[in-house]
């Protein structure tokens, strides 16, 4: 009877014999770092926040409970964010990543170049009032060149601006559905049907209105065009 041989797994650090080996190791460390920070980067530095908040408002206005499911909303928000951010990603790839891979610039220069497109995107969506809030709290004197602002100032200003914009869009989305709820509630009250929940009657009407108006098309179109 043959004995079972278990494999031996080792993990260690060895001296690099060439510059290519060192470069590959640094690239692996950089990739692992980016993957670790990816959720925070996607949520705080891209269009994801506005999109997912507005989609959640749509579901709440329809009052369909968990329809669409959270997985569908998050997936749609991710792919819409990839679509909106594709020009920024292309700029980062051309100006920072490709020169770094080809050895034309250092890692520090690559990070500085990569921050320029994402900073400009965030500043286009950030209100001056929100940016001035964090600039004043940081003790910086105006006027300041936007390209010289650190990301530690731009990111929180961008986030609260995105939340305000998302809530404004959500309020507009809520209005027609609120009107339907009010009409159905007043109609049931005038008919003396006080024991019948208005939500049970208004839900089909809201779904029909949303479908006939091609609601998902209008919502997605409004979200994407709001970033241009």
C-alpha positions as CSV (number, residue, x, y, z in Angstrom):
1,X,0.0,0.0,0.0
2,X,1.4,3.4,-1.1
3,X,1.9,6.0,1.5
4,X,0.2,9.4,1.1
5,X,2.8,12.1,0.4
6,X,1.8,15.6,1.4
7,X,3.2,18.5,-0.6
8,X,5.4,21.1,1.1
9,X,4.4,24.7,0.7
10,X,7.0,27.4,1.4
11,X,6.8,31.2,1.4
12,X,10.0,33.3,1.4
13,X,11.8,36.3,0.1
14,X,14.8,35.9,-2.1
15,X,17.3,38.3,-3.5
16,X,16.4,39.5,-7.0
17,X,18.9,38.6,-9.7
18,X,17.7,41.3,-12.2
19,X,15.9,44.6,-12.3
20,X,13.0,42.9,-14.0
21,X,12.4,40.7,-11.0
22,X,12.4,43.7,-8.7
23,X,10.0,45.5,-11.0
24,X,7.6,42.5,-11.1
25,X,7.6,42.3,-7.3
26,X,6.8,46.0,-7.0
27,X,4.0,45.6,-9.5
28,X,2.5,42.7,-7.5
29,X,2.7,44.7,-4.3
30,X,1.1,47.7,-6.0
31,X,-1.7,45.6,-7.5
32,X,-2.5,44.0,-4.1
33,X,-2.6,47.5,-2.5
34,X,-5.0,48.7,-5.1
35,X,-7.2,45.7,-4.7
36,X,-7.3,46.2,-1.0
37,X,-8.4,49.8,-1.4
38,X,-10.7,49.2,-4.4
39,X,-14.0,49.3,-2.4
40,X,-13.1,52.6,-0.8
41,X,-11.9,54.0,-4.2
42,X,-15.0,52.9,-6.0
43,X,-17.4,54.3,-3.4
44,X,-15.6,57.6,-2.5
45,X,-13.9,58.6,-5.8
46,X,-16.2,57.6,-8.6
47,X,-19.8,58.0,-9.7
48,X,-20.9,54.9,-7.8
49,X,-22.3,56.8,-4.8
50,X,-24.7,59.0,-6.7
51,X,-25.9,56.1,-8.9
52,X,-26.6,53.6,-6.1
53,X,-28.3,56.2,-3.9
54,X,-30.6,57.2,-6.8
55,X,-31.4,53.6,-7.7
56,X,-32.3,53.0,-4.0
57,X,-34.6,56.0,-4.1
58,X,-36.3,54.5,-7.2
59,X,-37.0,51.3,-5.4
60,X,-38.2,53.1,-2.3
61,X,-40.6,55.3,-4.4
62,X,-42.0,52.2,-6.1
63,X,-42.4,50.6,-2.6
64,X,-41.6,47.2,-4.1
65,X,-39.7,46.1,-1.0
66,X,-36.7,44.1,-2.2
67,X,-37.5,44.3,-6.0
68,X,-35.1,44.7,-7.7
69,X,-32.8,42.9,-5.2
70,X,-29.8,44.6,-3.7
71,X,-27.5,42.5,-5.9
72,X,-29.1,43.8,-9.1
73,X,-28.9,47.4,-7.9
74,X,-25.3,47.1,-6.9
75,X,-24.4,45.3,-10.1
76,X,-26.2,48.0,-12.3
77,X,-24.5,50.8,-10.3
78,X,-21.1,49.2,-10.8
79,X,-21.4,48.8,-14.5
80,X,-22.8,52.3,-14.9
81,X,-19.9,53.6,-12.8
82,X,-17.5,51.7,-15.1
83,X,-19.2,53.3,-18.1
84,X,-19.1,56.9,-16.7
85,X,-15.5,56.5,-15.4
86,X,-14.1,54.9,-18.6
87,X,-12.6,58.2,-20.0
88,X,-10.9,58.8,-16.7
89,X,-9.6,55.3,-16.6
90,X,-8.3,55.6,-20.1
91,X,-6.4,58.8,-19.2
92,X,-4.9,57.1,-16.2
93,X,-3.8,54.2,-18.3
94,X,-2.2,56.4,-21.0
95,X,-0.6,59.0,-18.8
96,X,0.4,57.0,-15.8
97,X,0.2,53.2,-16.1
98,X,1.7,52.6,-19.5
99,X,4.7,54.9,-19.0
100,X,5.3,53.2,-15.6
101,X,5.2,49.7,-17.1
102,X,7.5,50.8,-19.8
103,X,10.0,52.1,-17.3
104,X,9.8,55.7,-18.4
105,X,8.6,57.2,-15.1
106,X,9.0,56.2,-11.5
107,X,6.2,54.9,-9.2
108,X,5.9,58.3,-7.5
109,X,5.5,60.0,-10.9
110,X,2.9,57.4,-11.9
111,X,0.8,58.1,-8.8
112,X,1.0,61.9,-9.3
113,X,-0.1,61.5,-12.9
114,X,-2.9,59.1,-12.1
115,X,-4.3,61.5,-9.5
116,X,-4.7,64.3,-12.1
117,X,-7.6,62.8,-14.1
118,X,-9.5,61.5,-11.1
119,X,-9.1,64.9,-9.3
120,X,-10.4,66.8,-12.3
121,X,-13.4,64.5,-12.5
122,X,-14.2,65.0,-8.8
123,X,-13.8,68.7,-9.0
124,X,-16.2,68.9,-11.9
125,X,-18.9,67.3,-9.8
126,X,-18.0,69.2,-6.5
127,X,-19.8,72.3,-5.5
128,X,-17.7,75.3,-4.6
129,X,-19.4,75.6,-1.2
130,X,-18.5,72.1,-0.2
131,X,-14.9,72.5,-1.4
132,X,-14.6,75.8,0.4
133,X,-15.8,74.1,3.6
134,X,-12.9,71.7,3.8
135,X,-10.4,74.3,2.4
136,X,-11.3,76.6,5.3
137,X,-11.1,73.8,7.9
138,X,-7.7,72.9,6.6
139,X,-6.6,76.5,7.1
140,X,-5.8,77.2,3.4
141,X,-6.1,80.6,1.9
142,X,-8.1,81.3,-1.2
143,X,-7.7,81.4,-4.2
144,X,-6.1,78.0,-4.6
145,X,-5.2,76.3,-7.9
146,X,-7.6,73.3,-8.0
147,X,-4.9,71.1,-9.6
148,X,-2.8,71.6,-6.5
149,X,-5.5,70.6,-4.0
150,X,-4.7,67.3,-2.2
151,X,-7.1,64.4,-2.5
152,X,-7.7,64.5,1.2
153,X,-9.6,67.7,0.6
154,X,-11.2,66.9,-2.7
155,X,-12.6,63.4,-1.7
156,X,-14.8,64.4,1.2
157,X,-16.0,67.5,-0.6
158,X,-16.9,65.4,-3.6
159,X,-18.7,62.8,-1.5
160,X,-21.0,65.3,0.2
161,X,-21.7,67.0,-3.1
162,X,-22.6,63.6,-4.6
163,X,-25.0,62.8,-1.7
164,X,-26.7,66.2,-2.1
165,X,-27.1,65.7,-5.9
166,X,-28.4,62.2,-5.4
167,X,-31.0,63.3,-2.8
168,X,-32.2,66.1,-5.2
169,X,-32.7,63.6,-8.0
170,X,-34.4,61.2,-5.5
171,X,-36.8,63.9,-4.5
172,X,-37.8,64.6,-8.1
173,X,-38.3,60.8,-8.6
174,X,-40.5,60.6,-5.5
175,X,-43.0,63.3,-6.6
176,X,-45.1,61.4,-9.2
177,X,-45.3,58.3,-7.0
178,X,-46.3,60.4,-4.0
179,X,-49.1,62.0,-6.0
180,X,-50.4,58.5,-6.9
181,X,-50.4,57.5,-3.2
182,X,-52.3,60.6,-2.2
183,X,-54.9,60.1,-5.0
184,X,-55.5,56.5,-4.0
185,X,-55.6,57.3,-0.3
186,X,-58.2,60.1,-0.8
187,X,-60.3,57.9,-3.2
188,X,-60.4,55.1,-0.7
189,X,-61.3,57.4,2.1
190,X,-64.1,59.0,0.1
191,X,-65.5,55.5,-0.6
192,X,-65.4,54.6,3.1
193,X,-62.8,51.8,2.5
194,X,-60.7,52.8,5.5
195,X,-59.6,49.2,6.3
196,X,-58.1,48.7,2.9
197,X,-54.3,49.6,2.8
198,X,-53.8,52.3,0.2
199,X,-50.4,50.8,-0.7
200,X,-52.0,47.6,-1.9
201,X,-54.0,49.6,-4.5
202,X,-51.4,52.2,-5.4
203,X,-48.6,49.7,-6.0
204,X,-49.9,48.3,-9.3
205,X,-50.6,51.8,-10.6
206,X,-47.1,52.9,-9.7
207,X,-45.6,49.9,-11.5
208,X,-47.7,50.5,-14.6
209,X,-46.8,54.2,-14.7
210,X,-43.1,53.4,-14.3
211,X,-43.2,50.8,-17.1
212,X,-45.3,52.9,-19.5
213,X,-42.9,55.9,-19.0
214,X,-39.9,53.5,-19.6
215,X,-38.7,54.5,-16.1
216,X,-35.4,52.6,-16.1
217,X,-34.4,54.2,-19.4
218,X,-35.1,57.7,-18.1
219,X,-33.4,57.1,-14.8
220,X,-30.2,55.6,-16.3
221,X,-30.1,58.3,-19.0
222,X,-30.5,61.1,-16.4
223,X,-27.8,59.6,-14.2
224,X,-25.2,59.2,-17.0
225,X,-25.9,62.6,-18.5
226,X,-25.7,64.3,-15.1
227,X,-21.9,63.6,-15.1
228,X,-21.2,65.4,-18.4
